[in-house]
Amino acid sequence: MGNLGSVVARDNYDVIVVGTGPGGATVARDMARKQKKVLMLEWGPGNAPNGGVVQSVMEMLIPFKSLLLTPQVLGMVRGICTGGSSIYYYGTSYPIPFEMFKAKGVDLKEADNEVRKELPFIGPLKEHMITTMAKTMRESAQDLGYNWKPLDKYIIQDKWSPDYKWGVNDPRDIKWSSLMWVRDALKDGATLLNHAKVVRVLLENKKAVGVEFKMKGTMYRAYGSTVVLAAGGIGSPCILRATGIKDVGNDFFFDPLITVCGEHKYITKENEMPMQCGCAFPDDEYLMTDMALPLWLHENIFATEVFRFDQLFKGKKTFRIMVKSKDALGGRLTDGGQVLKILGSKEKKKLLHGKERARKILEHAGCHSIYGTYYFAAHPGGTVKLGEFVDSNLKTQFDNLYVCDCSVIPEAWGLPPVQSILALGRYLSKNLLGETKKK
C-alpha cells in the first residue's frame, strides 16, 4: 500500500467525494463552504480546458474507458476529467421531474430553487445569440406546426460576445461547468487528487470509513467520516459492486439518439452552439433539437458510419437535427464497467419516427442530400436506483455511504439530467449538514 504523505495520512476527512461532475462538485463545494475537510478523488486529469482536439480525445474518446461500445456497436461517451461530462456537455438545462423524485420521498424543489439562485443565468438563449442555421431550422419547424423554441442553457450570456467560438470545451468559462464549483471548493480548503481511480469503499461494522484508490499504479487508502460516490452512472455501480452491493448496475437507461443531416443550398455554418432551439414530443417519447457538432472530426465520423462519403468535409453546409429517445430500462454492466445492453425495436421505432419528422423539417428549410446517422447514447443512469439501492437520503445499505449522480435516477429518462443532479447534490449536502427543514 502506497503513501501520499500528509494528503492521505492526515486526520480523517469529514467527507470524501468520488467524482467531480455536477453531483460531486456540488457536495464538495457545499461542504467546504461550511469548513468541512473535503477530499475530492477524480479518475481523470485536471487540465484546464483548452478547446483542443487532442484534449477532447484523451478525456472523452478512449475506447473501453471514456468511449464505451455496446454489443450493437452503439457508442456512449463520458468525460473522464475534473468536471466530468459537464466539461463536454452542450449546456442545456431541462426542468426537474419533481413528481418522479417525490414519489421516492425526495422533494427537490427547495434545492432546485437554491441552485437556480446561484446560477441566475440559466434561461433561454437571447435572440441575438441564435445563429442563422438554428433560426432557419426553428422557422421551418414552426411553419410545420411544432413548438420549436430557444432552449434553457447553462450559458453566462452576459459574458458572451459574437466572437465566441463553441468548441469541444470552453477555455473562457462562458459555458458553466462543474469545474467552476470544484475551483470554489478548492478555494475553501478542499483537496483534489487527480488520476485517482477509486476501486472500493472501505467498511467497518457495516459503515463506510474511507476508500481504496489506485494512483499511478499504486494503491492508497483515504479515510473519512462520510463517503459520497458521484462517479456517474457507470463508475458508481462498479465501485459499489466491488464494495459488496452486487445487484447494482442492471436495468438502466442510456438515452439513445440519432442525428438527421442535410446539406443546405447556400447557408453556411457560423459559430454554432449545439442545441440552441428544439421541441419535446412527450407523447412520442423523444426530444428534437438542432445539433451543430463542434469538431469536423465528429461530422466526418457520423457520415462515414452510414457510408455517406458524399457528405464528407461538408460540415460548413450541414444542417443537423438530433432525435433523442427515452429508452426502456434493461441491460447490465460488467464488473469492469462495459455496457451490455441491446437497443430494442420499440426504441428504434421511436427514433425512426423522429427521423422522418426531422427530414420534413430539413426539407422545408431548404436542405437536400438528407440522411440519418447511426445510433449513439448519452448520460447512462438508473444503475443505483433511488428507492431500491439508496433511500430518500441517498444513503446506501451501509451507513455513511451515499450516492449522488445520474445513477440514482429511478426511471427511464430521455432528457439532459444536469439540473436534477445539481439539485440532488444540494439536497444531499443539506441533509449531511443537518440543514433540511423538518415538516
ROLUMNU-691847 format. One record per residue (C-alpha): x, y, z; residue in one letter. Coordinates in steps of 0.001 Angstrom, whole numbers, plus 500000, padded with zeros to 6 digits. Example, Ala and Ser with C-alpha at 12.3 -4.5 7.8 and 13.67 -1.06 7.14 Angstrom:
# residues 2
+--------+--------+--------+---------+
:     px :     py :     pz : residuo :
+--------+--------+--------+---------+
: 512300 : 495500 : 507800 :       A :
: 513670 : 498940 : 507140 :       S :
+--------+--------+--------+---------+
This chain:
# residues 439
+--------+--------+--------+---------+
:     px :     py :     pz : residuo :
+--------+--------+--------+---------+
: 500000 : 500000 : 500000 :       M :
: 501472 : 503349 : 498995 :       G :
: 501713 : 506580 : 500937 :       N :
: 500839 : 510059 : 499710 :       L :
: 502168 : 511642 : 502869 :       G :
: 500047 : 514238 : 504612 :       S :
: 497284 : 514221 : 501980 :       V :
: 496087 : 510746 : 502924 :       V :
: 497812 : 510133 : 506247 :       A :
: 496411 : 513260 : 507961 :       R :
: 493367 : 513130 : 510225 :       D :
: 490218 : 511686 : 508713 :       N :
: 488318 : 513849 : 506260 :       Y :
: 484787 : 514880 : 507035 :       D :
: 483736 : 513969 : 503503 :       V :
: 485392 : 512035 : 500691 :       I :
: 483748 : 512800 : 497340 :       V :
: 484433 : 510391 : 494481 :       V :
: 483960 : 512149 : 491138 :       G :
: 483829 : 515839 : 490232 :       T :
: 480820 : 516039 : 487933 :       G :
: 477714 : 518073 : 488864 :       P :
: 476721 : 515911 : 491849 :       G :
: 480180 : 515559 : 493356 :       G :
: 481199 : 519163 : 492746 :       A :
: 478026 : 520445 : 494394 :       T :
: 478528 : 518357 : 497535 :       V :
: 482246 : 519167 : 497749 :       A :
: 481640 : 522900 : 497361 :       R :
: 478777 : 522990 : 499850 :       D :
: 480714 : 521059 : 502492 :       M :
: 483932 : 523047 : 502016 :       A :
: 481947 : 526273 : 502433 :       R :
: 480967 : 525034 : 505883 :       K :
: 484634 : 524468 : 506792 :       Q :
: 484394 : 520702 : 506467 :       K :
: 487553 : 518839 : 505489 :       K :
: 486834 : 517585 : 501991 :       V :
: 488835 : 515255 : 499752 :       L :
: 487847 : 515009 : 496078 :       M :
: 489105 : 511992 : 494135 :       L :
: 488983 : 512193 : 490343 :       E :
: 489953 : 509364 : 487997 :       W :
: 490760 : 511720 : 485140 :       G :
: 493289 : 514547 : 484712 :       P :
: 492892 : 518092 : 485955 :       G :
: 493916 : 520010 : 482849 :       N :
: 492364 : 523396 : 482231 :       A :
: 490057 : 523242 : 479176 :       P :
: 491877 : 524452 : 476075 :       N :
: 489337 : 523784 : 473336 :       G :
: 491725 : 521410 : 471612 :       G :
: 491113 : 518177 : 469727 :       V :
: 493851 : 516217 : 471491 :       V :
: 492485 : 517067 : 474931 :       Q :
: 488955 : 516068 : 473961 :       S :
: 490143 : 512737 : 472544 :       V :
: 492184 : 511928 : 475664 :       M :
: 489371 : 512826 : 478058 :       E :
: 486321 : 511647 : 476121 :       M :
: 487152 : 509213 : 473316 :       L :
: 489433 : 506498 : 474732 :       I :
: 487838 : 503115 : 473853 :       P :
: 486702 : 500989 : 476819 :       F :
: 487351 : 503892 : 479192 :       K :
: 485564 : 507097 : 478221 :       S :
: 484137 : 505698 : 474966 :       L :
: 482062 : 502604 : 475642 :       L :
: 480562 : 500357 : 472976 :       L :
: 477519 : 498127 : 473318 :       T :
: 477206 : 494739 : 471555 :       P :
: 475455 : 496626 : 468709 :       Q :
: 478481 : 498966 : 468470 :       V :
: 476382 : 501798 : 469811 :       L :
: 478828 : 504368 : 471176 :       G :
: 478416 : 506077 : 474523 :       M :
: 480835 : 508773 : 475682 :       V :
: 481577 : 510303 : 479063 :       R :
: 484084 : 512898 : 480151 :       G :
: 486749 : 511496 : 482473 :       I :
: 488430 : 514608 : 483834 :       C :
: 487910 : 517215 : 486528 :       T :
: 484370 : 518444 : 485930 :       G :
: 483329 : 515158 : 484359 :       G :
: 480983 : 515164 : 481394 :       S :
: 479908 : 518742 : 482156 :       S :
: 483167 : 519854 : 480523 :       I :
: 481911 : 518421 : 477221 :       Y :
: 478135 : 518690 : 477541 :       Y :
: 476107 : 521071 : 475372 :       Y :
: 474996 : 523189 : 478305 :       G :
: 471263 : 522560 : 478051 :       T :
: 469045 : 522722 : 481136 :       S :
: 465781 : 520819 : 481430 :       Y :
: 463356 : 521163 : 484346 :       P :
: 463358 : 518550 : 487067 :       I :
: 460514 : 515982 : 487036 :       P :
: 459708 : 516720 : 490664 :       F :
: 456904 : 514183 : 490952 :       E :
: 459188 : 511321 : 489922 :       M :
: 461531 : 512090 : 492811 :       F :
: 458719 : 512986 : 495230 :       K :
: 457242 : 509510 : 494707 :       A :
: 460501 : 508150 : 496157 :       K :
: 460439 : 510508 : 499135 :       G :
: 462800 : 513135 : 497712 :       V :
: 461489 : 516705 : 497441 :       D :
: 463911 : 518658 : 495254 :       L :
: 462013 : 521939 : 494954 :       K :
: 463868 : 523806 : 497687 :       E :
: 467243 : 522533 : 496479 :       A :
: 466395 : 523462 : 492896 :       D :
: 465405 : 526983 : 493927 :       N :
: 468703 : 527416 : 495762 :       E :
: 470758 : 526157 : 492831 :       V :
: 468942 : 528456 : 490414 :       R :
: 469649 : 531453 : 492655 :       K :
: 473341 : 530614 : 492425 :       E :
: 473122 : 530125 : 488647 :       L :
: 470797 : 533013 : 487738 :       P :
: 471912 : 532992 : 484108 :       F :
: 470042 : 529734 : 483364 :       I :
: 467467 : 530601 : 480731 :       G :
: 466658 : 530524 : 477020 :       P :
: 469171 : 531909 : 474593 :       L :
: 468622 : 535531 : 473705 :       K :
: 467527 : 536102 : 470148 :       E :
: 470732 : 537844 : 469073 :       H :
: 472744 : 534759 : 470098 :       M :
: 470824 : 532341 : 467861 :       I :
: 472662 : 531735 : 464597 :       T :
: 471222 : 531737 : 461090 :       T :
: 471367 : 527960 : 460779 :       M :
: 469476 : 527395 : 464047 :       A :
: 466966 : 530139 : 463199 :       K :
: 466295 : 528581 : 459823 :       T :
: 465548 : 525198 : 461390 :       M :
: 463367 : 526826 : 464045 :       R :
: 461352 : 528730 : 461436 :       E :
: 460923 : 525584 : 459365 :       S :
: 459710 : 523579 : 462379 :       A :
: 457323 : 526338 : 463422 :       Q :
: 455936 : 526547 : 459877 :       D :
: 455137 : 522839 : 460198 :       L :
: 453275 : 523452 : 463456 :       G :
: 455867 : 522448 : 466074 :       Y :
: 456516 : 524368 : 469291 :       N :
: 460187 : 524747 : 468420 :       W :
: 461743 : 527407 : 470655 :       K :
: 465010 : 528524 : 472302 :       P :
: 466224 : 526134 : 474985 :       L :
: 467354 : 526961 : 478508 :       D :
: 471142 : 526978 : 478624 :       K :
: 473918 : 526992 : 481213 :       Y :
: 475475 : 529884 : 479347 :       I :
: 476600 : 533026 : 481150 :       I :
: 475022 : 535152 : 478474 :       Q :
: 476331 : 538463 : 479810 :       D :
: 479877 : 537196 : 479148 :       K :
: 479023 : 536058 : 475618 :       W :
: 480271 : 538013 : 472616 :       S :
: 479800 : 537380 : 468874 :       P :
: 483378 : 536143 : 468516 :       D :
: 482737 : 533324 : 470987 :       Y :
: 483519 : 530058 : 469248 :       K :
: 481792 : 526991 : 470649 :       W :
: 484405 : 524264 : 470930 :       G :
: 484571 : 520833 : 472465 :       V :
: 485186 : 522506 : 475807 :       N :
: 485277 : 526111 : 476963 :       D :
: 488509 : 527871 : 477983 :       P :
: 486603 : 531143 : 478515 :       R :
: 484165 : 529878 : 481181 :       D :
: 481143 : 531204 : 479299 :       I :
: 479525 : 527788 : 479470 :       K :
: 479029 : 526833 : 483114 :       W :
: 480533 : 523514 : 484151 :       S :
: 481025 : 521801 : 487485 :       S :
: 484737 : 522604 : 487174 :       L :
: 483792 : 526083 : 488394 :       M :
: 482357 : 524643 : 491603 :       W :
: 485394 : 522384 : 492040 :       V :
: 487517 : 525526 : 491952 :       R :
: 485277 : 527103 : 494588 :       D :
: 485714 : 524062 : 496800 :       A :
: 489499 : 524272 : 496440 :       L :
: 489445 : 527947 : 497403 :       K :
: 487570 : 526981 : 500567 :       D :
: 490210 : 524447 : 501550 :       G :
: 489163 : 521198 : 499848 :       A :
: 491807 : 518828 : 498491 :       T :
: 491709 : 517343 : 494980 :       L :
: 493645 : 514320 : 493756 :       L :
: 493631 : 513628 : 490023 :       N :
: 494402 : 510299 : 488339 :       H :
: 492933 : 508663 : 491450 :       A :
: 490625 : 505809 : 490488 :       K :
: 488579 : 504591 : 493434 :       V :
: 488337 : 500808 : 493492 :       V :
: 486123 : 500204 : 496517 :       R :
: 484763 : 501696 : 499704 :       V :
: 486344 : 500623 : 502988 :       L :
: 483851 : 499249 : 505509 :       L :
: 483960 : 498572 : 509227 :       E :
: 480931 : 497171 : 511054 :       N :
: 478735 : 497923 : 508024 :       K :
: 479847 : 501560 : 507982 :       K :
: 481898 : 503355 : 505346 :       A :
: 485177 : 504603 : 506798 :       V :
: 487103 : 505508 : 503655 :       G :
: 488062 : 504422 : 500150 :       V :
: 490781 : 502492 : 498410 :       E :
: 492066 : 504017 : 495186 :       F :
: 494724 : 503453 : 492579 :       K :
: 497006 : 506287 : 491532 :       M :
: 499906 : 505944 : 489115 :       K :
: 499979 : 502186 : 489578 :       G :
: 499972 : 502220 : 493391 :       T :
: 497104 : 501508 : 495760 :       M :
: 496291 : 504001 : 498511 :       Y :
: 493676 : 504444 : 501197 :       R :
: 491984 : 507586 : 502437 :       A :
: 489715 : 507742 : 505453 :       Y :
: 486697 : 509898 : 506126 :       G :
: 483542 : 510132 : 508194 :       S :
: 481324 : 510218 : 505096 :       T :
: 481832 : 508874 : 501571 :       V :
: 479836 : 510235 : 498630 :       V :
: 480036 : 508336 : 495349 :       L :
: 479468 : 510669 : 492410 :       A :
: 481405 : 508747 : 489771 :       A :
: 478495 : 508646 : 487321 :       G :
: 476064 : 506072 : 486014 :       G :
: 478893 : 503681 : 485150 :       I :
: 481521 : 504443 : 487795 :       G :
: 479402 : 504437 : 490952 :       S :
: 477810 : 500985 : 490468 :       P :
: 481199 : 499468 : 489680 :       C :
: 482594 : 500794 : 492956 :       I :
: 479532 : 499561 : 494851 :       L :
: 479844 : 496078 : 493362 :       R :
: 483457 : 495885 : 494496 :       A :
: 482260 : 497001 : 497938 :       T :
: 479731 : 494182 : 498198 :       G :
: 476469 : 495507 : 496733 :       I :
: 476280 : 493030 : 493873 :       K :
: 472865 : 493757 : 492337 :       D :
: 473572 : 497309 : 491155 :       V :
: 474316 : 498075 : 487514 :       G :
: 471319 : 496305 : 485994 :       N :
: 468189 : 497559 : 484201 :       D :
: 469381 : 501056 : 483351 :       F :
: 468773 : 503709 : 480693 :       F :
: 471225 : 505248 : 478258 :       F :
: 469080 : 507684 : 476235 :       D :
: 469729 : 506582 : 472631 :       P :
: 469868 : 509176 : 469878 :       L :
: 470450 : 509668 : 466198 :       I :
: 471050 : 512780 : 464149 :       T :
: 469490 : 513652 : 460818 :       V :
: 471592 : 515722 : 458435 :       C :
: 471033 : 517699 : 455285 :       G :
: 473170 : 519864 : 453047 :       E :
: 471817 : 523392 : 452649 :       H :
: 471850 : 525180 : 449315 :       K :
: 473506 : 528398 : 450476 :       Y :
: 473552 : 528901 : 454287 :       I :
: 476945 : 528191 : 455849 :       T :
: 477814 : 527427 : 459443 :       K :
: 478736 : 530262 : 461793 :       E :
: 479919 : 529949 : 465413 :       N :
: 477227 : 527378 : 466030 :       E :
: 476230 : 526395 : 469545 :       M :
: 474664 : 522904 : 469783 :       P :
: 471076 : 522656 : 470969 :       M :
: 470041 : 526278 : 470551 :       Q :
: 466381 : 525516 : 469894 :       C :
: 464188 : 522458 : 469971 :       G :
: 460975 : 520766 : 470921 :       C :
: 459928 : 517884 : 473172 :       A :
: 457395 : 515339 : 471929 :       F :
: 456307 : 513649 : 475180 :       P :
: 453615 : 511513 : 473552 :       D :
: 456214 : 510091 : 471182 :       D :
: 458832 : 509896 : 473955 :       E :
: 461574 : 511795 : 472215 :       Y :
: 463220 : 515188 : 472062 :       L :
: 464413 : 517049 : 468954 :       M :
: 466903 : 519932 : 468765 :       T :
: 469318 : 521469 : 466318 :       D :
: 472716 : 519868 : 466770 :       M :
: 475808 : 521535 : 465378 :       A :
: 478876 : 519439 : 466153 :       L :
: 481942 : 521307 : 467415 :       P :
: 484551 : 519254 : 465555 :       L :
: 484926 : 518476 : 461861 :       W :
: 486162 : 515076 : 463074 :       L :
: 482751 : 514308 : 464571 :       H :
: 480981 : 515417 : 461416 :       E :
: 483012 : 513037 : 459282 :       N :
: 482728 : 510108 : 461698 :       I :
: 478928 : 510348 : 461599 :       F :
: 478891 : 510487 : 457790 :       A :
: 481354 : 507614 : 457447 :       T :
: 479379 : 505337 : 459789 :       E :
: 476460 : 505302 : 457348 :       V :
: 478639 : 505308 : 454188 :       F :
: 477644 : 508829 : 453141 :       R :
: 481059 : 509563 : 451734 :       F :
: 479488 : 512190 : 449500 :       D :
: 478912 : 514255 : 452649 :       Q :
: 482479 : 514141 : 453938 :       L :
: 484020 : 517570 : 454574 :       F :
: 480699 : 519332 : 454037 :       K :
: 480233 : 520354 : 457637 :       G :
: 480023 : 524040 : 456757 :       K :
: 476794 : 523376 : 454855 :       K :
: 475412 : 520625 : 457087 :       T :
: 472192 : 521233 : 458997 :       F :
: 471758 : 518637 : 461743 :       R :
: 468820 : 517708 : 463993 :       I :
: 469210 : 515412 : 466987 :       M :
: 466461 : 512951 : 467920 :       V :
: 466937 : 511646 : 471466 :       K :
: 464578 : 508975 : 472778 :       S :
: 463558 : 507730 : 476212 :       K :
: 464570 : 504065 : 476238 :       D :
: 463257 : 501153 : 478273 :       A :
: 465202 : 500029 : 481322 :       L :
: 467331 : 496990 : 480645 :       G :
: 470806 : 495575 : 480205 :       G :
: 473623 : 495147 : 482659 :       R :
: 477097 : 496462 : 483318 :       L :
: 480112 : 494214 : 483575 :       T :
: 482234 : 494477 : 486707 :       D :
: 484738 : 496373 : 484582 :       G :
: 482159 : 498948 : 483523 :       G :
: 481379 : 497788 : 479984 :       Q :
: 477802 : 498197 : 478745 :       V :
: 475804 : 495111 : 477804 :       L :
: 472510 : 496443 : 476558 :       K :
: 470552 : 495959 : 473339 :       I :
: 468619 : 498791 : 471730 :       L :
: 465191 : 497265 : 471234 :       G :
: 462754 : 497513 : 468331 :       S :
: 460449 : 499855 : 470252 :       K :
: 463253 : 502379 : 470795 :       E :
: 464379 : 502081 : 467173 :       K :
: 460820 : 502709 : 466042 :       K :
: 460654 : 505918 : 468104 :       K :
: 463911 : 507152 : 466643 :       L :
: 462787 : 506352 : 463100 :       L :
: 459548 : 508258 : 463723 :       H :
: 461623 : 511245 : 464828 :       G :
: 463902 : 510804 : 461845 :       K :
: 461018 : 511259 : 459417 :       E :
: 459820 : 514329 : 461291 :       R :
: 463339 : 515774 : 461184 :       A :
: 463576 : 515006 : 457469 :       R :
: 460483 : 517079 : 456777 :       K :
: 461850 : 519986 : 458814 :       I :
: 465145 : 519906 : 456924 :       L :
: 463476 : 519636 : 453541 :       E :
: 461197 : 522555 : 454376 :       H :
: 464284 : 524523 : 455463 :       A :
: 465857 : 524065 : 452025 :       G :
: 468171 : 521094 : 452584 :       C :
: 468963 : 518234 : 450227 :       H :
: 471006 : 515009 : 450435 :       S :
: 469296 : 514215 : 453755 :       I :
: 470411 : 511163 : 455717 :       Y :
: 470221 : 509731 : 459242 :       G :
: 473254 : 508730 : 461268 :       T :
: 473887 : 505617 : 463354 :       Y :
: 472705 : 505189 : 466934 :       Y :
: 474548 : 506843 : 469786 :       F :
: 473825 : 507198 : 473513 :       A :
: 474211 : 509755 : 476272 :       A :
: 474258 : 510025 : 480093 :       H :
: 473610 : 506459 : 481283 :       P :
: 471791 : 506225 : 484600 :       G :
: 469399 : 504298 : 486798 :       G :
: 472135 : 501878 : 487802 :       T :
: 471787 : 502586 : 491561 :       V :
: 468107 : 503450 : 491690 :       K :
: 466559 : 505658 : 494325 :       L :
: 464114 : 503594 : 496381 :       G :
: 465939 : 500363 : 495554 :       E :
: 469623 : 500802 : 496369 :       F :
: 469586 : 504212 : 498053 :       V :
: 466948 : 505599 : 500387 :       D :
: 465329 : 509036 : 500427 :       S :
: 468533 : 510439 : 501981 :       N :
: 470565 : 508957 : 499072 :       L :
: 472159 : 506564 : 501587 :       K :
: 473074 : 503007 : 500638 :       T :
: 472610 : 499960 : 502854 :       Q :
: 475866 : 500959 : 504562 :       F :
: 475934 : 503868 : 506988 :       D :
: 477935 : 506928 : 505934 :       N :
: 477911 : 505846 : 502273 :       L :
: 475876 : 507911 : 499800 :       Y :
: 475420 : 508129 : 496026 :       V :
: 474746 : 511383 : 494182 :       C :
: 474812 : 511261 : 490394 :       D :
: 472787 : 510066 : 487397 :       C :
: 472873 : 506505 : 488690 :       S :
: 470195 : 507189 : 491354 :       V :
: 467544 : 508378 : 488856 :       I :
: 464812 : 505763 : 489363 :       P :
: 463063 : 505671 : 485973 :       E :
: 463762 : 505893 : 482258 :       A :
: 464816 : 509443 : 481450 :       W :
: 465303 : 510837 : 477931 :       G :
: 466358 : 514402 : 478846 :       L :
: 469587 : 516155 : 479890 :       P :
: 469871 : 515427 : 483655 :       P :
: 472221 : 518175 : 484878 :       V :
: 469666 : 520299 : 486745 :       Q :
: 468315 : 517245 : 488539 :       S :
: 471808 : 516147 : 489570 :       I :
: 472706 : 519633 : 490819 :       L :
: 469552 : 519668 : 492936 :       A :
: 470328 : 516175 : 494252 :       L :
: 473775 : 517426 : 495250 :       G :
: 472333 : 520363 : 497154 :       R :
: 469675 : 518126 : 498719 :       Y :
: 472335 : 515699 : 499956 :       L :
: 474558 : 518492 : 501280 :       S :
: 471714 : 519952 : 503307 :       K :
: 470954 : 516538 : 504775 :       N :
: 474593 : 515917 : 505681 :       L :
: 474845 : 519353 : 507283 :       L :
: 471586 : 518925 : 509177 :       G :
: 470025 : 521887 : 507372 :       E :
: 466974 : 520132 : 505969 :       T :
: 463779 : 521728 : 507262 :       K :
: 461569 : 519454 : 509284 :       K :
: 457994 : 519125 : 508031 :       K :
+--------+--------+--------+---------+
